[in-house]
Amino acid sequence: MWSYEYSVLMSNVSLLEAIERHRSVHGVGAWEEDLMQSRDLSRLEKDRYCFVLHWYESWRLEHRKAAGIETGRKFWKAAVQGKDREKWQLDQWAEGMRWYGKWLDKCRIEDGEVPKSIYERVYFAVFHVGNRRGLSQRTLKTYGRRAARYAVWVGDEREVLNEARAREWLTHLVEKEEMSFSTQKLALNALVFFFKDVCGKEVVDLGVKFRRRTKHIPTVLSSGEVFRLIEKFEPRYRLMAELQYGAGLRLKELLRLRVKDVDIERGTLTVRQGKGKKDRVTVLPDVLSDKLRAHKCSIKEVYYDLDRERQCEGVAMPGALGRKFPKGSKSWEWFWFFPAMHYSMDPVGGLMRRHHVHEETYRRSLKVACREAGIDKRVTTHVLRHSFATHLLEGGADIRTIQELLGHNDVATTEIYTHLSKKIGFKGVRSPLEQRKEVIM
C-alpha cells in the first residue's frame, strides 16, 4: 500500500499528502502525537520521520508483529534493504527509526508498555479470533482492515461497540464514499464478524439498505487481441497467461496451482479450494502439452532440487494438510507450478520459504504486454477469464458446460457472457448503417 507514498517521496512532492492519506486510514498513533510535539525537531525532520514510521507501521501490521526493536530490524532488512536505495534515503530513514527506538524505551520506562492505537488493537483482535475460526488469510486481512477503519472512524473506544455508530458508518460508505455494492457487503460482513465473534454479541442488528450499482458489463478481448497480448508477455510469464486464458482461471487459482493439479496426460486441470472453497476440474489445452512438460522439468531442476539441496523449508500447505501430511511441504507433487524466484517470509508461521509468483508481479507483466500489444481497452487479469468464457460460447459450447468450467454457483452468473458474444448476444441483428453500401450500389 506504500507504492503511492514512495512515488510521492521520489517526485519531491510534500510528504504531508502521503502522511495524511495513511492517517485517514490508520488513525493517529501515540508515537505520532509525541513526535509532532517534539521541540527538538524541525518540521521537515518530523515529516521525514513520519514517512518511514508509517511505512514501518504498515509493514508490521501486515506481518502481525508487535512494536519493538527486533521488529524494526526485520522491517529494515526485509522492506528497506530489499531494494537499492540512495544513501541519503537510508540516512534519513535510519534517523527516524532511531527516534522511534528511543521513544519505545521511554514508554516502557514510564508506562511499562508501548501504547497501541485503536486501529492496531481492533486489527489484531480480528486476526486472533479469525485464526481460531479457520478463516483464510485473505479474509482475515479484509475483515481486520474494515473493522479497524470503522474503529478509527468512530474514534472513541466506548462508542466502537455501539451498533448505531456501526449503522452510521455503513450509511457513510454508501452516501459519502459511494463504495461499490461488493465493497459495502464486505464492510457489513466484517462488522458482523467483529460484533459477534470478537465482541461476543449474540444478536447484531446492522440492517442497512445498500444502494446497488448498475450492472457491470465486463471487458472482453477478441481472439486476435488475446493472442497478440500473449505474444508480448515476458517469456517467464507467457505460459501463465496462456494457461489462464486456456483454462479460464481466476488469478488466485492460477497462482496457487501445484504440480499435482496439472494432469498433462489426461488434459485436465484441477482447481483446489477455489472461490467458495470448492474444487473443480477444467480443460487443459492440448496445444500447451509440450510447454507444460518442459516447464515442469525446468522448475524441478532450477527450484525444487535446489531447495532440497539447501534443506530449505518446504512450500506452505493449505489448511490443516500440513499436519496431516507433515512431509508434504517438501514433496514434489505439492510444489508450486509457478514458483517465485526468491524466498519470502510466510506470514502465518514466520518461516522463510519459497512462495508462488506474486500477483502484483504478474499484473505488472500484463500491463506491460498490453501496452506493447497496442490494446486500448482496460485489461486486467480477469479479462482473460472473461474472454475464455465468451469465446467458448461463440464456438458453440453449452452454457451449462461453461458454468461448470468456470465454477459458477448460478447459471445466471454465466449468462452475462451471452450479452458479450457477438454471435449470440444480438441474434445476428445488423446495424441499419450496414445498408448504406447496398443503397449506394
C-alpha positions as CSV (number, residue, x, y, z in Angstrom):
1,M,0.0,0.0,0.0
2,W,3.0,2.3,0.2
3,S,3.8,2.3,-3.5
4,Y,1.9,5.6,-3.9
5,E,3.6,7.2,-0.9
6,Y,7.0,6.1,-2.1
7,S,6.4,7.7,-5.5
8,V,5.3,10.9,-3.8
9,L,8.6,11.0,-1.9
10,M,10.6,10.3,-5.1
11,S,8.8,13.1,-7.0
12,N,9.7,15.6,-4.3
13,V,6.0,16.4,-3.5
14,S,5.2,17.3,0.1
15,L,5.2,14.3,2.4
16,L,2.1,15.7,4.1
17,E,-0.1,14.2,1.3
18,A,1.3,10.8,1.9
19,I,1.1,11.1,5.7
20,E,-2.5,12.4,5.7
21,R,-3.5,9.5,3.4
22,H,-2.1,6.9,5.8
23,R,-3.5,8.8,8.8
24,S,-7.1,8.8,7.3
25,V,-6.9,5.0,7.2
26,H,-5.0,4.0,10.3
27,G,-5.7,7.0,12.5
28,V,-3.0,8.7,14.6
29,G,-0.7,6.6,16.7
30,A,0.6,7.6,20.1
31,W,4.1,7.9,18.7
32,E,2.9,10.4,16.1
33,E,1.4,12.6,18.7
34,D,4.6,12.7,20.7
35,L,6.7,13.2,17.5
36,M,4.6,16.2,16.4
37,Q,5.0,17.8,19.9
38,S,8.8,17.3,20.0
39,R,10.5,20.6,20.3
40,D,14.0,19.4,19.3
41,L,13.0,18.5,15.7
42,S,12.2,20.7,12.7
43,R,9.0,20.4,10.7
44,L,10.9,18.8,7.9
45,E,12.5,16.2,10.2
46,K,9.1,15.3,11.6
47,D,7.7,14.8,8.1
48,R,10.6,12.5,7.2
49,Y,10.3,10.5,10.4
50,C,6.6,10.2,9.9
51,F,7.1,8.8,6.4
52,V,9.4,5.9,7.4
53,L,7.5,5.2,10.6
54,H,4.1,5.0,8.8
55,W,5.8,2.6,6.4
56,Y,7.1,0.6,9.3
57,E,3.7,0.5,11.0
58,S,2.0,-0.7,7.8
59,W,4.7,-3.4,7.4
60,R,4.4,-4.7,10.9
61,L,0.6,-4.7,10.9
62,E,0.7,-6.6,7.6
63,H,3.0,-9.2,9.2
64,R,1.3,-9.0,12.6
65,K,4.4,-8.1,14.5
66,A,4.4,-6.3,17.9
67,A,6.2,-3.0,18.1
68,G,9.8,-3.3,19.2
69,I,13.4,-3.0,18.3
70,E,13.6,-6.6,16.9
71,T,10.6,-5.9,14.6
72,G,12.3,-2.7,13.4
73,R,15.4,-4.7,12.5
74,K,13.3,-7.2,10.5
75,F,11.5,-4.4,8.7
76,W,14.7,-2.7,7.8
77,K,16.2,-5.9,6.4
78,A,13.0,-7.0,4.5
79,A,11.5,-3.8,3.3
80,V,14.2,-1.1,3.3
81,Q,17.2,-3.1,2.2
82,G,15.1,-5.3,-0.1
83,K,15.7,-2.8,-2.9
84,D,18.6,-0.5,-3.9
85,R,18.2,2.9,-2.1
86,E,20.1,6.1,-2.2
87,K,22.4,6.8,0.7
88,W,20.6,10.0,1.7
89,Q,17.3,8.0,1.9
90,L,18.9,5.4,4.2
91,D,20.4,8.0,6.4
92,Q,17.1,9.9,6.8
93,W,15.1,6.7,7.5
94,A,17.6,5.4,9.9
95,E,17.3,8.7,11.9
96,G,13.5,8.2,12.1
97,M,13.9,4.6,13.3
98,R,16.5,5.6,15.9
99,W,14.0,8.2,17.2
100,Y,11.3,5.5,17.4
101,G,13.6,3.2,19.3
102,K,14.3,5.9,21.9
103,W,10.5,6.6,22.1
104,L,9.8,2.9,22.8
105,D,12.4,2.9,25.6
106,K,10.8,5.9,27.3
107,C,7.3,4.4,27.0
108,R,8.5,1.2,28.7
109,I,10.2,3.1,31.5
110,E,7.3,5.5,32.2
111,D,4.3,3.3,31.5
112,G,5.6,-0.2,31.4
113,E,4.3,-0.9,27.9
114,V,4.0,0.6,24.4
115,P,0.7,2.3,23.8
116,K,-1.3,0.8,20.9
117,S,-3.6,2.7,18.5
118,I,-7.3,1.7,18.3
119,Y,-6.6,0.5,14.7
120,E,-3.9,-1.9,15.9
121,R,-6.0,-3.3,18.8
122,V,-9.0,-4.0,16.6
123,Y,-7.0,-5.3,13.7
124,F,-5.1,-7.8,15.9
125,A,-8.3,-8.8,17.8
126,V,-10.0,-9.8,14.5
127,F,-6.9,-11.8,13.4
128,H,-6.7,-13.6,16.8
129,V,-10.3,-14.7,16.7
130,G,-10.4,-15.3,12.9
131,N,-7.4,-17.7,13.1
132,R,-9.2,-19.8,15.7
133,R,-12.3,-19.9,13.5
134,G,-10.3,-21.0,10.5
135,L,-10.7,-18.0,8.2
136,S,-8.4,-17.7,5.3
137,Q,-5.6,-15.1,5.5
138,R,-7.1,-13.1,2.7
139,T,-10.5,-12.9,4.6
140,L,-8.7,-12.1,7.9
141,K,-6.9,-9.1,6.3
142,T,-10.1,-7.8,4.7
143,Y,-12.1,-8.1,7.9
144,G,-9.3,-6.8,10.1
145,R,-8.8,-3.7,7.9
146,R,-12.5,-2.9,7.6
147,A,-13.2,-3.3,11.3
148,A,-10.1,-1.3,12.2
149,R,-11.1,1.5,9.8
150,Y,-14.6,1.6,11.4
151,A,-12.9,1.9,14.8
152,V,-10.8,4.8,13.6
153,W,-13.9,6.5,12.1
154,V,-15.7,6.3,15.4
155,G,-12.6,7.5,17.3
156,D,-14.0,6.7,20.8
157,E,-13.3,3.3,22.3
158,R,-16.5,3.3,24.3
159,E,-18.6,4.0,21.1
160,V,-17.0,1.3,19.0
161,L,-19.4,-1.3,20.4
162,N,-22.4,0.9,19.7
163,E,-24.4,-0.7,16.8
164,A,-25.9,2.7,16.0
165,R,-22.5,4.0,15.2
166,A,-21.8,1.0,13.0
167,R,-25.0,1.7,11.1
168,E,-23.9,5.3,10.7
169,W,-20.6,4.2,9.3
170,L,-22.2,1.7,6.8
171,T,-24.5,4.5,5.7
172,H,-21.5,6.8,5.3
173,L,-19.8,4.3,3.0
174,V,-22.9,4.3,0.8
175,E,-23.8,8.0,0.7
176,K,-20.4,9.8,1.2
177,E,-17.8,7.5,-0.2
178,E,-20.1,5.9,-2.8
179,M,-18.5,2.5,-2.5
180,S,-19.4,-0.4,-4.8
181,F,-22.1,-2.9,-3.7
182,S,-19.5,-5.6,-3.2
183,T,-17.3,-3.4,-1.0
184,Q,-20.4,-2.5,1.1
185,K,-21.1,-6.1,1.6
186,L,-17.5,-6.8,2.7
187,A,-17.8,-3.9,5.3
188,L,-21.1,-5.3,6.6
189,N,-19.7,-8.9,6.9
190,A,-16.6,-7.6,8.6
191,L,-18.6,-5.7,11.2
192,V,-20.9,-8.6,11.8
193,F,-17.9,-10.8,12.5
194,F,-16.4,-8.1,14.7
195,F,-19.5,-7.7,16.8
196,K,-20.4,-11.4,17.0
197,D,-17.2,-13.3,17.1
198,V,-14.8,-10.8,18.5
199,C,-17.1,-8.9,20.9
200,G,-19.3,-11.8,21.8
201,K,-22.7,-10.3,21.0
202,E,-25.4,-12.9,20.2
203,V,-27.7,-10.6,18.3
204,V,-26.5,-7.9,16.0
205,D,-28.8,-5.6,14.1
206,L,-26.9,-3.7,11.4
207,G,-29.7,-3.5,8.9
208,V,-28.7,-1.1,6.2
209,K,-30.2,-0.9,2.8
210,F,-27.4,-0.8,0.3
211,R,-27.7,1.0,-3.0
212,R,-27.0,-1.3,-5.8
213,R,-24.9,0.0,-8.7
214,T,-25.9,-0.5,-12.3
215,K,-24.9,-3.9,-13.8
216,H,-21.3,-4.0,-14.9
217,I,-20.5,-5.4,-18.4
218,P,-17.0,-7.0,-18.3
219,T,-14.3,-6.3,-20.9
220,V,-13.7,-9.0,-23.4
221,L,-10.8,-9.2,-25.9
222,S,-11.2,-10.7,-29.4
223,S,-9.2,-13.8,-30.2
224,G,-6.7,-11.8,-32.2
225,E,-6.2,-9.4,-29.3
226,V,-5.7,-12.2,-26.8
227,F,-3.0,-13.9,-29.0
228,R,-1.3,-10.5,-29.7
229,L,-1.3,-9.8,-25.9
230,I,0.1,-13.2,-25.0
231,E,3.0,-12.8,-27.6
232,K,4.0,-9.6,-25.8
233,F,4.4,-11.2,-22.4
234,E,7.8,-11.8,-20.9
235,P,8.8,-15.4,-21.6
236,R,8.7,-16.1,-17.8
237,Y,5.1,-15.2,-17.6
238,R,3.8,-16.1,-21.0
239,L,2.8,-19.6,-20.0
240,M,0.9,-18.3,-17.1
241,A,-1.2,-16.0,-19.4
242,E,-1.7,-18.9,-21.9
243,L,-2.9,-21.2,-19.1
244,Q,-5.2,-18.6,-17.5
245,Y,-6.9,-17.9,-20.8
246,G,-6.8,-21.5,-22.0
247,A,-8.4,-22.9,-18.7
248,G,-10.5,-19.9,-17.6
249,L,-8.8,-19.5,-14.3
250,R,-9.1,-16.7,-11.7
251,L,-5.9,-15.1,-10.7
252,K,-5.6,-16.8,-7.3
253,E,-6.4,-20.2,-8.9
254,L,-3.6,-19.7,-11.4
255,L,-1.0,-18.7,-8.9
256,R,-1.9,-21.4,-6.3
257,L,-1.6,-24.3,-8.8
258,R,0.5,-27.3,-7.6
259,V,2.4,-29.8,-9.7
260,K,-0.1,-32.5,-8.9
261,D,-3.0,-30.3,-10.1
262,V,-1.9,-30.2,-13.8
263,D,-2.6,-33.6,-15.4
264,I,-1.0,-33.3,-18.9
265,E,-1.7,-36.9,-19.9
266,R,-5.5,-36.6,-19.3
267,G,-5.7,-33.0,-20.4
268,T,-7.3,-31.8,-17.2
269,L,-6.5,-29.1,-14.6
270,T,-7.9,-29.4,-11.1
271,V,-8.6,-26.2,-9.2
272,R,-8.4,-26.8,-5.4
273,Q,-10.3,-24.6,-2.9
274,G,-11.4,-22.1,-5.5
275,K,-14.0,-19.4,-4.8
276,G,-16.4,-20.6,-2.2
277,K,-13.9,-23.3,-1.0
278,K,-14.9,-25.5,-4.0
279,D,-12.8,-27.9,-6.1
280,R,-13.5,-28.2,-9.8
281,V,-11.9,-29.6,-13.0
282,T,-11.4,-27.6,-16.1
283,V,-9.9,-28.1,-19.5
284,L,-6.2,-28.2,-20.1
285,P,-5.3,-27.0,-23.7
286,D,-3.6,-29.8,-25.7
287,V,-1.5,-27.1,-27.5
288,L,0.3,-26.4,-24.3
289,S,1.3,-30.0,-23.5
290,D,4.9,-29.7,-24.7
291,K,5.4,-26.3,-23.0
292,L,3.9,-27.7,-19.7
293,R,6.2,-30.7,-19.7
294,A,9.2,-28.5,-20.4
295,H,8.1,-26.1,-17.6
296,K,7.8,-29.0,-15.1
297,C,11.3,-30.2,-15.8
298,S,12.7,-26.6,-15.6
299,I,11.1,-25.8,-12.2
300,K,12.2,-29.1,-10.8
301,E,15.8,-28.6,-11.7
302,V,16.1,-24.8,-11.1
303,Y,13.9,-24.5,-7.9
304,Y,12.8,-27.7,-6.3
305,D,16.0,-29.7,-6.4
306,L,18.0,-26.6,-5.3
307,D,15.6,-26.1,-2.3
308,R,16.1,-29.7,-1.3
309,E,19.9,-29.5,-1.6
310,R,19.8,-26.4,0.6
311,Q,17.5,-28.1,3.0
312,C,15.1,-25.1,2.9
313,E,11.7,-25.1,4.4
314,G,9.0,-26.6,2.1
315,V,6.2,-24.7,0.5
316,A,3.1,-23.6,2.5
317,M,0.4,-26.3,2.8
318,P,-3.3,-25.4,2.7
319,G,-5.3,-25.5,5.9
320,A,-4.7,-28.5,8.1
321,L,-3.0,-30.6,5.4
322,G,0.4,-29.5,6.9
323,R,-0.4,-31.5,10.0
324,K,-2.0,-34.4,8.1
325,F,1.0,-34.7,5.7
326,P,4.0,-33.4,7.7
327,K,6.4,-34.2,4.8
328,G,4.0,-32.9,2.1
329,S,5.5,-29.4,2.1
330,K,8.8,-30.8,0.8
331,S,7.4,-33.3,-1.7
332,W,7.5,-32.7,-5.5
333,E,3.8,-33.1,-6.1
334,W,2.9,-30.3,-3.7
335,F,5.5,-27.9,-5.1
336,W,4.2,-24.7,-6.8
337,F,3.6,-24.9,-10.5
338,F,4.7,-21.2,-10.8
339,P,7.2,-20.7,-8.0
340,A,8.7,-17.4,-7.1
341,M,12.4,-16.7,-7.9
342,H,13.2,-15.7,-4.3
343,Y,12.3,-16.8,-0.8
344,S,9.9,-14.8,1.3
345,M,8.6,-14.9,4.8
346,D,5.4,-17.0,5.5
347,P,3.0,-14.6,7.3
348,V,1.4,-17.5,9.2
349,G,4.4,-19.4,10.5
350,G,7.1,-16.7,10.1
351,L,9.4,-19.1,8.2
352,M,11.4,-18.3,5.1
353,R,10.2,-20.4,2.3
354,R,9.5,-20.3,-1.5
355,H,6.1,-18.9,-2.3
356,H,4.4,-18.8,-5.7
357,V,4.7,-15.9,-8.1
358,H,3.4,-12.7,-6.5
359,E,0.1,-11.5,-8.0
360,E,1.5,-7.9,-8.4
361,T,4.4,-9.2,-10.4
362,Y,2.1,-11.0,-12.9
363,R,-0.2,-7.9,-13.0
364,R,2.7,-5.7,-13.9
365,S,3.8,-8.0,-16.7
366,L,0.2,-8.0,-18.1
367,K,0.2,-4.2,-18.1
368,V,3.5,-4.0,-20.0
369,A,2.3,-6.6,-22.5
370,C,-1.0,-4.8,-23.0
371,R,0.8,-1.5,-23.7
372,E,3.3,-3.2,-26.2
373,A,0.4,-5.0,-27.9
374,G,-1.3,-1.7,-28.6
375,I,-4.6,-2.7,-26.9
376,D,-6.7,0.3,-26.0
377,K,-9.0,-1.4,-23.5
378,R,-8.8,-1.6,-19.7
379,V,-7.3,-5.1,-19.4
380,T,-6.9,-6.9,-16.1
381,T,-6.0,-10.5,-15.4
382,H,-9.7,-11.3,-15.1
383,V,-10.3,-10.2,-18.7
384,L,-8.6,-13.4,-19.8
385,R,-11.2,-15.4,-17.9
386,H,-14.0,-13.4,-19.4
387,S,-12.5,-13.9,-22.9
388,F,-12.3,-17.7,-22.3
389,A,-16.0,-17.9,-21.5
390,T,-17.1,-15.6,-24.3
391,H,-15.0,-17.4,-27.0
392,L,-16.3,-20.8,-25.8
393,L,-19.9,-19.5,-26.1
394,E,-19.2,-18.2,-29.6
395,G,-17.6,-21.5,-30.5
396,G,-20.9,-23.3,-29.7
397,A,-20.2,-24.6,-26.2
398,D,-23.2,-25.3,-24.0
399,I,-23.9,-22.6,-21.3
400,R,-24.1,-25.3,-18.6
401,T,-20.7,-26.7,-19.5
402,I,-19.2,-23.2,-19.4
403,Q,-20.8,-22.8,-15.9
404,E,-19.0,-25.9,-14.7
405,L,-15.7,-25.0,-16.2
406,L,-15.9,-21.5,-14.6
407,G,-17.1,-22.8,-11.2
408,H,-20.2,-20.5,-11.0
409,N,-22.9,-21.4,-8.5
410,D,-25.7,-20.0,-10.5
411,V,-26.1,-20.2,-14.3
412,A,-27.4,-16.6,-14.2
413,T,-23.8,-15.5,-13.5
414,T,-22.6,-17.3,-16.6
415,E,-25.4,-15.9,-18.7
416,I,-23.7,-12.5,-18.7
417,Y,-21.5,-13.8,-21.5
418,T,-24.5,-14.2,-23.8
419,H,-24.6,-10.4,-23.9
420,L,-20.9,-10.2,-24.8
421,S,-21.0,-12.9,-27.6
422,K,-21.2,-11.2,-31.0
423,K,-22.9,-14.3,-32.4
424,I,-25.4,-14.8,-29.6
425,G,-26.0,-11.5,-27.9
426,F,-27.5,-9.7,-30.8
427,K,-29.0,-12.8,-32.6
428,G,-27.5,-11.8,-35.9
429,V,-29.0,-8.3,-35.9
430,R,-27.3,-5.9,-38.3
431,S,-26.9,-2.2,-37.8
432,P,-29.0,-0.1,-40.2
433,L,-25.8,1.6,-41.2
434,E,-24.7,-1.6,-42.9
435,Q,-27.4,-0.9,-45.5
436,R,-25.6,2.2,-46.7
437,K,-23.3,0.3,-49.1
438,E,-26.3,-1.6,-50.5
439,V,-28.3,1.6,-51.1
440,I,-25.4,3.4,-52.8
441,M,-24.9,0.4,-55.1
